[in-house]
Amino acid sequence: MIERKDILSIPYLQKATFTGSYEGLRFRFAVIKRPSEKAGEDQQMLEITAWEAPYSCDATSEEKKQRIEREFSEEGIRQGIDWLNRLWEAEPEKWKMAKTNF
């Protein structure tokens, strides 16, 4: 299972994209900007992307990726972790098989 301690801090995520993997499930946490309801302001959102190993996010086709967006906050990070764990728990054999596709 992916745990909160496995994902870097909010200050790190503000400056860089974080990638990781768990048993064949590759993932990425990235801050993106979306238009805000306030004119001229952007809202920071957290985009969490998941895909099968062995390739990097850039080398994986878009149709093989799954994404969610959450508020860029501690709660958003926790929701992303929960989503990733649910993906893995729903199809553990798929992810384990992907881990061996080198």
LUMTIRO-218698 format. One record per atom (N, C-alpha, C, O): x, y, z. Coordinates in steps of 0.1 Angstrom, whole numbers, plus 5000, padded with zeros to 4 digits. Atoms other than C-alpha are relative to their C-alpha. Layout:
BEGIN
XYZ...
% end
This chain:
BEGIN
500849885000500050005000500950135000501950135006499349875000501150354993499550085012498450085016500349934988501350565024500450154999501150184990499749865001501550935031501550035001502050124994498649974999505150915041500849974987501950014985499450045012505950775006500050124990500750124980500149895009504951104989500650135007500450155019499349894994507051414994499150125004497950115002500849894994505951735011499450104990499750104979500749905008503752014999501150104994501050144983499049915006506752254995500849944989501150014979499350075011508551994973499050004988499550044977501050015011505351944952499850134993499450144982500249865006505052324947501150034989500950114980498849975009508452314929500349894990500949924980499750115008508651974913499049894999498149885008500950125001506751674900500649895007501849875007499550124993506951364921499449884993498249874990500450135006506851014905500449895009501449905017499750114992506850684922499349874994498749884983500750125005505650324918499849915012500449925023500350104990504150044938499549884993498549874987500350135006504149684926499450014986498449954983500449995014503749774889499150124997498850154986500849885002501550084895500950125001501450155011499149875000503450394884499050115002497950114998500949884997502150734895500850125000502050125002499449865001502851104893499150095007497950095005500849894994501751394915500650134994501850154995499549875007502051734897499050115004497850095004500849894998500752074905499750064986500650084978500449945012498752224877499250135003498750145015500849884998496952564873498749994992498749964980501449995007493252604865499550145003499850205013500649874998491352924860499250005013498449915016500849984988489853054892498850084997498650144987501249915002486453214897500450145001499650234996499649864999488353524906500850044987501749974983499549955012489253724875501650015001502150075010498649995001492953694865500849925010502049935010499350094991493853434891499949864996498849824991500050145003494753074887499949935014500449985024500150084989493952804912501049884999501049824988499150115001496652544920499249875004498549865014500650134998495352184917501049895000502149914994499150115000496951854922499549904991498449854992500450105009496851614893500849885003502049885004499450134997497451254901499849914988498749894984500150085012498251024872500549865003501549855011499650144998498450644872500149934987499449954978499850085012499750404846500749875003501349865014499350124998501150054842501550014998501950084989498550015002504949984846500249934986499249864982498749964995507549964831500450144995501450195000499649885006507550294812499850125008498950125018500349874993507750654824498750064995498150014985501349935003504750884822500150054985499250044978499849955013506151054791500049904989499649924977499950115010506750724773498849914999498749824992501350074999503250594781498950074992498850204994501049945007500450664757498850065009498650005019501049934992497650894770498849905003498349915014501250094997494950624766500349895011499449835015499650104989496850404791500150065013500450005023499949924987496850674818498650025006497750044998501249964993494250744844500450125008501550135014499649884993494051084860498850055009497650025006500949934992492251264888500650145004501850155004499649874995492451624900499450025014498249995016500449974986492251724937500550145004501450194997499549874994492752044957501449985004501849875009498650014996496452114962500150035015500250155019500049994986496452054999500449865006500649764999499750134993497351785025498949904997499149794995501150085002493851655021500049944985499649834983499950045014494251644983501049894998500849804990498950105001497451444986499449875006499649765000500650124994495651195009499049944992498949824991501050055009492751164985500749934988500249834983499350065011495251094957500649865004500549774996499450124995496950824978498949895001499149784997501250094998493550664986499649954986499349834984500450045013492650664949501049904994500649804988499050105005495950494939499949875007500049775000500250134993495450234966498849924995498849804994501250075005491950164953500249944986499849834983499750055013493250124918500849875001500549774994499250124999495849874929499249885006499349775002500850104993493349684952499049944990498649824992501050055009490849654924500549904990499849814985499450095010493249474900501549975004502450004996498650024996496349354919500849924990502049944988499350085010497249094893500450074988501550054982499649915011497249354865501250075003502150084995498849924997499749564883501249925003502349954999498850094998501949274894500549954987501749944985499550045013502049154858500850114993501850094987499349885006503049504846501450015006502350054998498649994993505949494871501049914993502249944993499050095006507449204852500250024985500949944979499949975014507049354817501250084996501150174988498849935004510649464814500749944988501749994984
% end
